[in-house]
């Protein structure tokens, strides 16, 4: 029962915050929870969902290359500007943080609660996008490790 209340709270917050991604995500999870196969599918989605999401995001990122909107000329331009180098460094940092984030989410599931709360606050209050929980987990891992803290 507690999980239903928690999901309903997330749904209400998402509706109030007018965040359709979070509305859809919480509604989908609630519908899945109603299905008889939930006990088999929810753990699969939990363990594989991040990888599926990364794949979908990667496809979306590659579409402008496929359509010709981004060319080799654009790639070379990125190396000629400070903003391009910053973007490259940020991409590298994001990938590294994501690696640590995925490891932390697997090793310390308790961090998920805090990340979910932080993500909801970021999305609803600050009009952010719920695309960074893995990176946030990586940032958490780095800070917790640096300060020698534990969950």
C-alpha positions in Angstrom: 0.0 0.0 0.0 2.8 2.3 0.8 4.2 2.0 -2.7 0.9 3.1 -4.2 0.7 6.1 -1.9 4.3 7.1 -2.9 3.6 6.7 -6.6 0.3 8.6 -6.2 2.2 11.4 -4.5 4.8 11.5 -7.3 1.9 11.6 -9.8 0.2 14.5 -8.0 3.4 16.4 -7.7 4.1 15.9 -11.4 0.6 17.0 -12.4 0.9 20.1 -10.2 4.3 20.8 -11.6 3.0 20.3 -15.1 5.8 17.8 -15.9 4.4 15.4 -18.5 7.4 13.1 -18.5 7.1 12.4 -14.8 3.3 12.1 -15.2 3.7 9.5 -17.9 6.4 7.7 -16.0 4.5 7.4 -12.8 1.3 6.5 -14.6 3.1 3.8 -16.6 4.6 2.3 -13.4 1.2 2.4 -11.7 -0.4 0.6 -14.6 2.4 -2.0 -14.8 2.0 -2.6 -11.0 -1.7 -3.5 -11.7 -0.7 -6.2 -14.2 -0.4 -9.9 -13.1 3.1 -10.0 -14.7 4.3 -7.0 -12.5 6.4 -9.2 -10.2 8.4 -10.5 -13.2 8.6 -7.3 -15.3 9.2 -4.6 -12.7 12.6 -6.1 -11.6 13.6 -6.4 -15.3 12.7 -2.8 -16.0 14.5 -1.7 -12.8 17.7 -3.5 -13.8 17.6 -2.9 -17.6 15.6 0.3 -17.8 18.5 2.7 -17.5 20.3 1.0 -20.3 17.2 1.1 -22.5 16.8 4.8 -21.7 20.4 5.5 -22.6 19.9 3.6 -25.9 16.8 5.7 -26.7 18.6 8.9 -25.9 21.6 7.8 -28.0 19.3 7.2 -30.9 17.8 10.6 -30.5 21.3 12.2 -30.4 22.4 10.4 -33.6 19.3 11.3 -35.6 20.7 14.8 -36.6 23.7 13.0 -38.0 21.5 10.6 -40.0 19.4 13.5 -41.3 22.5 15.5 -42.3 21.9 18.3 -39.8 25.2 17.6 -38.2 28.2 17.0 -40.4 32.0 16.5 -40.1 32.4 20.2 -40.6 30.3 20.8 -37.4 32.5 18.3 -35.6 35.7 20.1 -36.7 34.1 23.4 -35.7 33.7 22.1 -32.1 37.5 21.8 -31.8 38.0 25.4 -32.8 36.0 27.1 -30.0 36.3 27.2 -26.2 32.6 26.3 -26.0 33.3 23.2 -28.1 36.1 22.1 -25.8 33.9 22.7 -22.7 31.1 20.6 -24.3 33.6 17.8 -25.0 34.9 17.9 -21.5 31.4 18.0 -20.1 30.4 15.0 -22.2 33.4 13.1 -20.9 32.6 14.1 -17.3 29.0 13.1 -17.7 30.0 9.7 -19.1 32.4 9.1 -16.2 29.9 10.2 -13.6 27.3 8.0 -15.2 29.6 5.0 -14.9 30.0 5.6 -11.2 26.3 6.4 -10.9 25.2 3.1 -12.3 27.6 1.2 -10.1 26.4 3.1 -7.0 22.7 2.5 -7.9 23.4 -1.2 -8.0 25.5 -1.3 -4.9 23.6 1.1 -2.7 19.9 1.0 -3.6 19.0 3.3 -0.7 20.5 6.2 -2.6 17.6 5.8 -5.1 15.1 7.3 -2.6 17.2 10.5 -2.2 17.9 10.7 -6.0 14.2 10.3 -6.7 13.3 13.1 -4.3 16.0 15.3 -5.6 15.0 14.7 -9.2 11.3 15.4 -8.4 12.3 18.7 -6.7 14.6 19.6 -9.6 11.8 18.8 -12.2 8.9 20.3 -10.4 10.4 23.3 -8.6 13.2 24.3 -10.9 11.5 23.1 -14.2 14.4 20.8 -14.9 14.3 17.6 -16.9 14.5 14.1 -15.3 17.4 13.0 -17.4 20.2 13.1 -14.8 19.6 10.6 -12.0 22.5 8.4 -13.1 24.8 11.4 -13.3 23.5 12.6 -10.0 24.2 9.2 -8.5 27.8 9.5 -9.9 28.2 12.9 -8.4 26.8 11.5 -5.1 29.3 8.6 -5.3 32.3 11.0 -5.8 31.3 13.4 -3.0 30.4 10.5 -0.6 33.7 8.8 -1.4 35.7 12.0 -1.1 34.2 12.8 2.3 34.3 9.2 3.4 30.6 9.0 4.1 28.2 6.1 4.0 24.5 5.4 3.5 
